[in-house]
Amino acid sequence: MGSMKSPYLILRIQDESDLREEVLKKQDEFLDVYSFYLQSRLSWVRDEVRLKAYELHLLDPSFTFQI
């Protein structure tokens, strides 16, 4: 069984440009994990998708996702 990291996010965002860059990075991570979940349907990958979605929502409150 895979181990899931604690749901925390540490960022050093100093301006709007840093925030946009971090959102894009987190979107890429989310899409990578979600794509893998759609292929594998593994429960531990689903948990990682939820974690990435949560982290992305912290950066961009308008982002919502349910799996």
PDB file of N, CA, C and O in Angstrom:
ATOM      1  N   MET A   1       0.842  -1.179   0.000  1.00  0.00           N
ATOM      2  CA  MET A   1       0.000   0.000   0.000  1.00  0.00           C
ATOM      3  C   MET A   1       0.885   1.238   0.000  1.00  0.00           C
ATOM      4  O   MET A   1       1.847   1.311   0.765  1.00  0.00           O
ATOM      5  N   GLY A   2       0.572   2.208  -0.844  1.00  0.00           N
ATOM      6  CA  GLY A   2       1.367   3.427  -0.934  1.00  0.00           C
ATOM      7  C   GLY A   2       1.157   4.324   0.267  1.00  0.00           C
ATOM      8  O   GLY A   2       0.095   4.303   0.888  1.00  0.00           O
ATOM      9  N   SER A   3       2.146   5.095   0.589  1.00  0.00           N
ATOM     10  CA  SER A   3       2.000   6.019   1.712  1.00  0.00           C
ATOM     11  C   SER A   3       1.730   7.414   1.161  1.00  0.00           C
ATOM     12  O   SER A   3       2.424   7.891   0.263  1.00  0.00           O
ATOM     13  N   MET A   4       0.726   8.046   1.710  1.00  0.00           N
ATOM     14  CA  MET A   4       0.352   9.369   1.249  1.00  0.00           C
ATOM     15  C   MET A   4       1.028  10.413   2.127  1.00  0.00           C
ATOM     16  O   MET A   4       1.057  10.288   3.351  1.00  0.00           O
ATOM     17  N   LYS A   5       1.561  11.425   1.497  1.00  0.00           N
ATOM     18  CA  LYS A   5       2.197  12.505   2.231  1.00  0.00           C
ATOM     19  C   LYS A   5       1.139  13.314   2.971  1.00  0.00           C
ATOM     20  O   LYS A   5      -0.027  13.343   2.578  1.00  0.00           O
ATOM     21  N   SER A   6       1.557  13.960   4.032  1.00  0.00           N
ATOM     22  CA  SER A   6       0.648  14.832   4.759  1.00  0.00           C
ATOM     23  C   SER A   6       0.174  15.959   3.862  1.00  0.00           C
ATOM     24  O   SER A   6       0.956  16.495   3.076  1.00  0.00           O
ATOM     25  N   PRO A   7      -1.087  16.323   3.966  1.00  0.00           N
ATOM     26  CA  PRO A   7      -1.624  17.374   3.095  1.00  0.00           C
ATOM     27  C   PRO A   7      -1.210  18.767   3.558  1.00  0.00           C
ATOM     28  O   PRO A   7      -1.995  19.478   4.185  1.00  0.00           O
ATOM     29  N   TYR A   8       0.004  19.146   3.251  1.00  0.00           N
ATOM     30  CA  TYR A   8       0.441  20.490   3.560  1.00  0.00           C
ATOM     31  C   TYR A   8       1.149  21.072   2.352  1.00  0.00           C
ATOM     32  O   TYR A   8       1.611  20.349   1.469  1.00  0.00           O
ATOM     33  N   LEU A   9       1.222  22.360   2.334  1.00  0.00           N
ATOM     34  CA  LEU A   9       1.805  23.049   1.203  1.00  0.00           C
ATOM     35  C   LEU A   9       2.612  24.218   1.740  1.00  0.00           C
ATOM     36  O   LEU A   9       2.072  25.103   2.403  1.00  0.00           O
ATOM     37  N   ILE A  10       3.895  24.217   1.455  1.00  0.00           N
ATOM     38  CA  ILE A  10       4.756  25.310   1.881  1.00  0.00           C
ATOM     39  C   ILE A  10       5.191  26.061   0.631  1.00  0.00           C
ATOM     40  O   ILE A  10       5.759  25.477  -0.292  1.00  0.00           O
ATOM     41  N   LEU A  11       4.922  27.337   0.613  1.00  0.00           N
ATOM     42  CA  LEU A  11       5.220  28.138  -0.570  1.00  0.00           C
ATOM     43  C   LEU A  11       5.944  29.412  -0.187  1.00  0.00           C
ATOM     44  O   LEU A  11       5.765  29.958   0.901  1.00  0.00           O
ATOM     45  N   ARG A  12       6.752  29.858  -1.102  1.00  0.00           N
ATOM     46  CA  ARG A  12       7.374  31.179  -0.965  1.00  0.00           C
ATOM     47  C   ARG A  12       6.900  32.012  -2.146  1.00  0.00           C
ATOM     48  O   ARG A  12       7.557  32.081  -3.184  1.00  0.00           O
ATOM     49  N   ILE A  13       5.754  32.638  -1.965  1.00  0.00           N
ATOM     50  CA  ILE A  13       5.150  33.443  -3.024  1.00  0.00           C
ATOM     51  C   ILE A  13       5.289  34.902  -2.637  1.00  0.00           C
ATOM     52  O   ILE A  13       4.781  35.338  -1.604  1.00  0.00           O
ATOM     53  N   GLN A  14       5.985  35.650  -3.480  1.00  0.00           N
ATOM     54  CA  GLN A  14       6.223  37.051  -3.158  1.00  0.00           C
ATOM     55  C   GLN A  14       5.379  38.002  -3.997  1.00  0.00           C
ATOM     56  O   GLN A  14       5.161  39.148  -3.603  1.00  0.00           O
ATOM     57  N   ASP A  15       4.905  37.540  -5.146  1.00  0.00           N
ATOM     58  CA  ASP A  15       4.086  38.421  -5.968  1.00  0.00           C
ATOM     59  C   ASP A  15       3.139  37.594  -6.837  1.00  0.00           C
ATOM     60  O   ASP A  15       3.149  36.364  -6.798  1.00  0.00           O
ATOM     61  N   GLU A  16       2.331  38.291  -7.610  1.00  0.00           N
ATOM     62  CA  GLU A  16       1.318  37.646  -8.461  1.00  0.00           C
ATOM     63  C   GLU A  16       1.947  36.688  -9.470  1.00  0.00           C
ATOM     64  O   GLU A  16       1.382  35.636  -9.770  1.00  0.00           O
ATOM     65  N   SER A  17       3.104  37.051  -9.985  1.00  0.00           N
ATOM     66  CA  SER A  17       3.796  36.192 -10.944  1.00  0.00           C
ATOM     67  C   SER A  17       4.203  34.864 -10.312  1.00  0.00           C
ATOM     68  O   SER A  17       4.068  33.808 -10.931  1.00  0.00           O
ATOM     69  N   ASP A  18       4.705  34.920  -9.073  1.00  0.00           N
ATOM     70  CA  ASP A  18       5.066  33.696  -8.353  1.00  0.00           C
ATOM     71  C   ASP A  18       3.836  32.813  -8.138  1.00  0.00           C
ATOM     72  O   ASP A  18       3.907  31.592  -8.273  1.00  0.00           O
ATOM     73  N   LEU A  19       2.716  33.439  -7.803  1.00  0.00           N
ATOM     74  CA  LEU A  19       1.483  32.690  -7.578  1.00  0.00           C
ATOM     75  C   LEU A  19       1.035  32.000  -8.861  1.00  0.00           C
ATOM     76  O   LEU A  19       0.700  30.815  -8.841  1.00  0.00           O
ATOM     77  N   ARG A  20       1.025  32.731  -9.978  1.00  0.00           N
ATOM     78  CA  ARG A  20       0.623  32.122 -11.261  1.00  0.00           C
ATOM     79  C   ARG A  20       1.526  30.947 -11.616  1.00  0.00           C
ATOM     80  O   ARG A  20       1.057  29.905 -12.076  1.00  0.00           O
ATOM     81  N   GLU A  21       2.827  31.127 -11.397  1.00  0.00           N
ATOM     82  CA  GLU A  21       3.784  30.058 -11.692  1.00  0.00           C
ATOM     83  C   GLU A  21       3.521  28.823 -10.826  1.00  0.00           C
ATOM     84  O   GLU A  21       3.580  27.693 -11.309  1.00  0.00           O
ATOM     85  N   GLU A  22       3.239  29.046  -9.576  1.00  0.00           N
ATOM     86  CA  GLU A  22       2.971  27.932  -8.665  1.00  0.00           C
ATOM     87  C   GLU A  22       1.659  27.235  -9.020  1.00  0.00           C
ATOM     88  O   GLU A  22       1.575  26.009  -8.941  1.00  0.00           O
ATOM     89  N   VAL A  23       0.637  27.994  -9.410  1.00  0.00           N
ATOM     90  CA  VAL A  23      -0.640  27.407  -9.829  1.00  0.00           C
ATOM     91  C   VAL A  23      -0.432  26.535 -11.067  1.00  0.00           C
ATOM     92  O   VAL A  23      -0.950  25.420 -11.136  1.00  0.00           O
ATOM     93  N   LEU A  24       0.318  27.036 -12.035  1.00  0.00           N
ATOM     94  CA  LEU A  24       0.575  26.246 -13.249  1.00  0.00           C
ATOM     95  C   LEU A  24       1.342  24.960 -12.926  1.00  0.00           C
ATOM     96  O   LEU A  24       1.039  23.901 -13.476  1.00  0.00           O
ATOM     97  N   LYS A  25       2.306  25.051 -12.059  1.00  0.00           N
ATOM     98  CA  LYS A  25       3.071  23.871 -11.644  1.00  0.00           C
ATOM     99  C   LYS A  25       2.161  22.852 -10.960  1.00  0.00           C
ATOM    100  O   LYS A  25       2.239  21.655 -11.236  1.00  0.00           O
ATOM    101  N   LYS A  26       1.302  23.337 -10.069  1.00  0.00           N
ATOM    102  CA  LYS A  26       0.399  22.431  -9.345  1.00  0.00           C
ATOM    103  C   LYS A  26      -0.647  21.847 -10.297  1.00  0.00           C
ATOM    104  O   LYS A  26      -1.056  20.699 -10.123  1.00  0.00           O
ATOM    105  N   GLN A  27      -1.085  22.611 -11.293  1.00  0.00           N
ATOM    106  CA  GLN A  27      -2.023  22.083 -12.290  1.00  0.00           C
ATOM    107  C   GLN A  27      -1.379  20.939 -13.065  1.00  0.00           C
ATOM    108  O   GLN A  27      -2.016  19.914 -13.308  1.00  0.00           O
ATOM    109  N   ASP A  28      -0.124  21.110 -13.450  1.00  0.00           N
ATOM    110  CA  ASP A  28       0.588  20.051 -14.164  1.00  0.00           C
ATOM    111  C   ASP A  28       0.695  18.788 -13.312  1.00  0.00           C
ATOM    112  O   ASP A  28       0.460  17.681 -13.796  1.00  0.00           O
ATOM    113  N   GLU A  29       1.051  18.964 -12.044  1.00  0.00           N
ATOM    114  CA  GLU A  29       1.153  17.813 -11.134  1.00  0.00           C
ATOM    115  C   GLU A  29      -0.197  17.113 -11.012  1.00  0.00           C
ATOM    116  O   GLU A  29      -0.278  15.886 -11.081  1.00  0.00           O
ATOM    117  N   PHE A  30      -1.262  17.909 -10.831  1.00  0.00           N
ATOM    118  CA  PHE A  30      -2.607  17.345 -10.706  1.00  0.00           C
ATOM    119  C   PHE A  30      -2.982  16.543 -11.953  1.00  0.00           C
ATOM    120  O   PHE A  30      -3.462  15.414 -11.853  1.00  0.00           O
ATOM    121  N   LEU A  31      -2.758  17.137 -13.125  1.00  0.00           N
ATOM    122  CA  LEU A  31      -3.138  16.457 -14.367  1.00  0.00           C
ATOM    123  C   LEU A  31      -2.339  15.171 -14.587  1.00  0.00           C
ATOM    124  O   LEU A  31      -2.876  14.182 -15.086  1.00  0.00           O
ATOM    125  N   ASP A  32      -1.069  15.188 -14.216  1.00  0.00           N
ATOM    126  CA  ASP A  32      -0.247  13.974 -14.329  1.00  0.00           C
ATOM    127  C   ASP A  32      -0.806  12.854 -13.457  1.00  0.00           C
ATOM    128  O   ASP A  32      -0.963  11.720 -13.911  1.00  0.00           O
ATOM    129  N   VAL A  33      -1.100  13.181 -12.212  1.00  0.00           N
ATOM    130  CA  VAL A  33      -1.610  12.166 -11.279  1.00  0.00           C
ATOM    131  C   VAL A  33      -3.008  11.709 -11.691  1.00  0.00           C
ATOM    132  O   VAL A  33      -3.318  10.519 -11.637  1.00  0.00           O
ATOM    133  N   TYR A  34      -3.852  12.660 -12.105  1.00  0.00           N
ATOM    134  CA  TYR A  34      -5.209  12.299 -12.517  1.00  0.00           C
ATOM    135  C   TYR A  34      -5.185  11.399 -13.755  1.00  0.00           C
ATOM    136  O   TYR A  34      -5.952  10.440 -13.844  1.00  0.00           O
ATOM    137  N   SER A  35      -4.320  11.705 -14.689  1.00  0.00           N
ATOM    138  CA  SER A  35      -4.186  10.873 -15.884  1.00  0.00           C
ATOM    139  C   SER A  35      -3.768   9.450 -15.507  1.00  0.00           C
ATOM    140  O   SER A  35      -4.295   8.475 -16.042  1.00  0.00           O
ATOM    141  N   PHE A  36      -2.818   9.349 -14.583  1.00  0.00           N
ATOM    142  CA  PHE A  36      -2.379   8.032 -14.131  1.00  0.00           C
ATOM    143  C   PHE A  36      -3.516   7.296 -13.430  1.00  0.00           C
ATOM    144  O   PHE A  36      -3.677   6.088 -13.602  1.00  0.00           O
ATOM    145  N   TYR A  37      -4.304   8.024 -12.638  1.00  0.00           N
ATOM    146  CA  TYR A  37      -5.444   7.386 -11.971  1.00  0.00           C
ATOM    147  C   TYR A  37      -6.443   6.852 -12.993  1.00  0.00           C
ATOM    148  O   TYR A  37      -6.950   5.741 -12.838  1.00  0.00           O
ATOM    149  N   LEU A  38      -6.729   7.630 -14.033  1.00  0.00           N
ATOM    150  CA  LEU A  38      -7.691   7.178 -15.043  1.00  0.00           C
ATOM    151  C   LEU A  38      -7.216   5.903 -15.733  1.00  0.00           C
ATOM    152  O   LEU A  38      -8.031   5.084 -16.156  1.00  0.00           O
ATOM    153  N   GLN A  39      -5.916   5.737 -15.846  1.00  0.00           N
ATOM    154  CA  GLN A  39      -5.365   4.527 -16.453  1.00  0.00           C
ATOM    155  C   GLN A  39      -5.338   3.353 -15.474  1.00  0.00           C
ATOM    156  O   GLN A  39      -5.599   2.213 -15.858  1.00  0.00           O
ATOM    157  N   SER A  40      -5.022   3.633 -14.217  1.00  0.00           N
ATOM    158  CA  SER A  40      -4.778   2.553 -13.252  1.00  0.00           C
ATOM    159  C   SER A  40      -5.973   2.231 -12.358  1.00  0.00           C
ATOM    160  O   SER A  40      -6.185   1.074 -11.994  1.00  0.00           O
ATOM    161  N   ARG A  41      -6.750   3.249 -12.007  1.00  0.00           N
ATOM    162  CA  ARG A  41      -7.874   3.105 -11.070  1.00  0.00           C
ATOM    163  C   ARG A  41      -7.437   2.570  -9.706  1.00  0.00           C
ATOM    164  O   ARG A  41      -8.231   1.949  -9.001  1.00  0.00           O
ATOM    165  N   LEU A  42      -6.188   2.806  -9.336  1.00  0.00           N
ATOM    166  CA  LEU A  42      -5.679   2.372  -8.033  1.00  0.00           C
ATOM    167  C   LEU A  42      -6.152   3.343  -6.950  1.00  0.00           C
ATOM    168  O   LEU A  42      -6.144   4.558  -7.150  1.00  0.00           O
ATOM    169  N   SER A  43      -6.565   2.797  -5.801  1.00  0.00           N
ATOM    170  CA  SER A  43      -7.111   3.656  -4.745  1.00  0.00           C
ATOM    171  C   SER A  43      -6.068   4.618  -4.184  1.00  0.00           C
ATOM    172  O   SER A  43      -6.398   5.759  -3.860  1.00  0.00           O
ATOM    173  N   TRP A  44      -4.817   4.179  -4.064  1.00  0.00           N
ATOM    174  CA  TRP A  44      -3.798   5.084  -3.517  1.00  0.00           C
ATOM    175  C   TRP A  44      -3.492   6.223  -4.485  1.00  0.00           C
ATOM    176  O   TRP A  44      -3.101   7.308  -4.055  1.00  0.00           O
ATOM    177  N   VAL A  45      -3.664   5.992  -5.779  1.00  0.00           N
ATOM    178  CA  VAL A  45      -3.478   7.064  -6.759  1.00  0.00           C
ATOM    179  C   VAL A  45      -4.655   8.034  -6.660  1.00  0.00           C
ATOM    180  O   VAL A  45      -4.476   9.246  -6.781  1.00  0.00           O
ATOM    181  N   ARG A  46      -5.849   7.501  -6.442  1.00  0.00           N
ATOM    182  CA  ARG A  46      -7.029   8.355  -6.237  1.00  0.00           C
ATOM    183  C   ARG A  46      -6.799   9.285  -5.043  1.00  0.00           C
ATOM    184  O   ARG A  46      -7.162  10.460  -5.091  1.00  0.00           O
ATOM    185  N   ASP A  47      -6.196   8.759  -3.975  1.00  0.00           N
ATOM    186  CA  ASP A  47      -5.900   9.591  -2.807  1.00  0.00           C
ATOM    187  C   ASP A  47      -4.913  10.708  -3.162  1.00  0.00           C
ATOM    188  O   ASP A  47      -5.043  11.832  -2.676  1.00  0.00           O
ATOM    189  N   GLU A  48      -3.943  10.402  -3.997  1.00  0.00           N
ATOM    190  CA  GLU A  48      -2.986  11.419  -4.442  1.00  0.00           C
ATOM    191  C   GLU A  48      -3.687  12.479  -5.298  1.00  0.00           C
ATOM    192  O   GLU A  48      -3.362  13.663  -5.209  1.00  0.00           O
ATOM    193  N   VAL A  49      -4.645  12.056  -6.123  1.00  0.00           N
ATOM    194  CA  VAL A  49      -5.417  13.007  -6.925  1.00  0.00           C
ATOM    195  C   VAL A  49      -6.150  13.964  -5.997  1.00  0.00           C
ATOM    196  O   VAL A  49      -6.155  15.174  -6.227  1.00  0.00           O
ATOM    197  N   ARG A  50      -6.760  13.436  -4.967  1.00  0.00           N
ATOM    198  CA  ARG A  50      -7.479  14.285  -4.009  1.00  0.00           C
ATOM    199  C   ARG A  50      -6.532  15.265  -3.319  1.00  0.00           C
ATOM    200  O   ARG A  50      -6.876  16.429  -3.117  1.00  0.00           O
ATOM    201  N   LEU A  51      -5.346  14.794  -2.962  1.00  0.00           N
ATOM    202  CA  LEU A  51      -4.367  15.665  -2.326  1.00  0.00           C
ATOM    203  C   LEU A  51      -3.940  16.787  -3.265  1.00  0.00           C
ATOM    204  O   LEU A  51      -3.885  17.949  -2.861  1.00  0.00           O
ATOM    205  N   LYS A  52      -3.636  16.446  -4.516  1.00  0.00           N
ATOM    206  CA  LYS A  52      -3.231  17.465  -5.496  1.00  0.00           C
ATOM    207  C   LYS A  52      -4.367  18.459  -5.738  1.00  0.00           C
ATOM    208  O   LYS A  52      -4.121  19.657  -5.879  1.00  0.00           O
ATOM    209  N   ALA A  53      -5.598  17.976  -5.786  1.00  0.00           N
ATOM    210  CA  ALA A  53      -6.747  18.860  -5.974  1.00  0.00           C
ATOM    211  C   ALA A  53      -6.884  19.810  -4.784  1.00  0.00           C
ATOM    212  O   ALA A  53      -7.185  20.991  -4.958  1.00  0.00           O
ATOM    213  N   TYR A  54      -6.663  19.295  -3.586  1.00  0.00           N
ATOM    214  CA  TYR A  54      -6.732  20.125  -2.382  1.00  0.00           C
ATOM    215  C   TYR A  54      -5.651  21.199  -2.415  1.00  0.00           C
ATOM    216  O   TYR A  54      -5.923  22.365  -2.129  1.00  0.00           O
ATOM    217  N   GLU A  55      -4.428  20.810  -2.760  1.00  0.00           N
ATOM    218  CA  GLU A  55      -3.328  21.773  -2.836  1.00  0.00           C
ATOM    219  C   GLU A  55      -3.615  22.851  -3.884  1.00  0.00           C
ATOM    220  O   GLU A  55      -3.349  24.032  -3.665  1.00  0.00           O
ATOM    221  N   LEU A  56      -4.155  22.428  -5.008  1.00  0.00           N
ATOM    222  CA  LEU A  56      -4.488  23.380  -6.063  1.00  0.00           C
ATOM    223  C   LEU A  56      -5.591  24.331  -5.610  1.00  0.00           C
ATOM    224  O   LEU A  56      -5.552  25.522  -5.917  1.00  0.00           O
ATOM    225  N   HIS A  57      -6.560  23.815  -4.891  1.00  0.00           N
ATOM    226  CA  HIS A  57      -7.641  24.650  -4.362  1.00  0.00           C
ATOM    227  C   HIS A  57      -7.102  25.682  -3.366  1.00  0.00           C
ATOM    228  O   HIS A  57      -7.597  26.808  -3.309  1.00  0.00           O
ATOM    229  N   LEU A  58      -6.090  25.300  -2.585  1.00  0.00           N
ATOM    230  CA  LEU A  58      -5.489  26.260  -1.655  1.00  0.00           C
ATOM    231  C   LEU A  58      -4.870  27.435  -2.404  1.00  0.00           C
ATOM    232  O   LEU A  58      -4.937  28.576  -1.946  1.00  0.00           O
ATOM    233  N   LEU A  59      -4.273  27.152  -3.547  1.00  0.00           N
ATOM    234  CA  LEU A  59      -3.649  28.200  -4.358  1.00  0.00           C
ATOM    235  C   LEU A  59      -4.675  28.995  -5.154  1.00  0.00           C
ATOM    236  O   LEU A  59      -4.527  30.201  -5.352  1.00  0.00           O
ATOM    237  N   ASP A  60      -5.718  28.302  -5.608  1.00  0.00           N
ATOM    238  CA  ASP A  60      -6.737  28.916  -6.453  1.00  0.00           C
ATOM    239  C   ASP A  60      -8.106  28.459  -5.954  1.00  0.00           C
ATOM    240  O   ASP A  60      -8.613  27.427  -6.394  1.00  0.00           O
ATOM    241  N   PRO A  61      -8.714  29.231  -5.028  1.00  0.00           N
ATOM    242  CA  PRO A  61      -9.988  28.817  -4.440  1.00  0.00           C
ATOM    243  C   PRO A  61     -11.114  28.584  -5.449  1.00  0.00           C
ATOM    244  O   PRO A  61     -12.110  27.941  -5.118  1.00  0.00           O
ATOM    245  N   SER A  62     -10.973  29.092  -6.661  1.00  0.00           N
ATOM    246  CA  SER A  62     -12.016  28.854  -7.659  1.00  0.00           C
ATOM    247  C   SER A  62     -11.924  27.441  -8.240  1.00  0.00           C
ATOM    248  O   SER A  62     -12.862  26.980  -8.891  1.00  0.00           O
ATOM    249  N   PHE A  63     -10.789  26.743  -8.008  1.00  0.00           N
ATOM    250  CA  PHE A  63     -10.629  25.383  -8.511  1.00  0.00           C
ATOM    251  C   PHE A  63     -11.390  24.411  -7.616  1.00  0.00           C
ATOM    252  O   PHE A  63     -11.190  24.382  -6.402  1.00  0.00           O
ATOM    253  N   THR A  64     -12.260  23.619  -8.227  1.00  0.00           N
ATOM    254  CA  THR A  64     -12.966  22.562  -7.503  1.00  0.00           C
ATOM    255  C   THR A  64     -12.890  21.285  -8.320  1.00  0.00           C
ATOM    256  O   THR A  64     -12.838  21.311  -9.550  1.00  0.00           O
ATOM    257  N   PHE A  65     -12.886  20.171  -7.608  1.00  0.00           N
ATOM    258  CA  PHE A  65     -12.794  18.871  -8.262  1.00  0.00           C
ATOM    259  C   PHE A  65     -13.356  17.823  -7.338  1.00  0.00           C
ATOM    260  O   PHE A  65     -13.080  17.829  -6.138  1.00  0.00           O
ATOM    261  N   GLN A  66     -14.146  16.920  -7.893  1.00  0.00           N
ATOM    262  CA  GLN A  66     -14.651  15.786  -7.117  1.00  0.00           C
ATOM    263  C   GLN A  66     -14.392  14.519  -7.890  1.00  0.00           C
ATOM    264  O   GLN A  66     -14.587  14.450  -9.103  1.00  0.00           O
ATOM    265  N   ILE A  67     -13.950  13.523  -7.163  1.00  0.00           N
ATOM    266  CA  ILE A  67     -13.682  12.238  -7.805  1.00  0.00           C
ATOM    267  C   ILE A  67     -14.517  11.176  -7.134  1.00  0.00           C
ATOM    268  O   ILE A  67     -14.452  10.007  -7.515  1.00  0.00           O
TER     269      ILE A  67
END
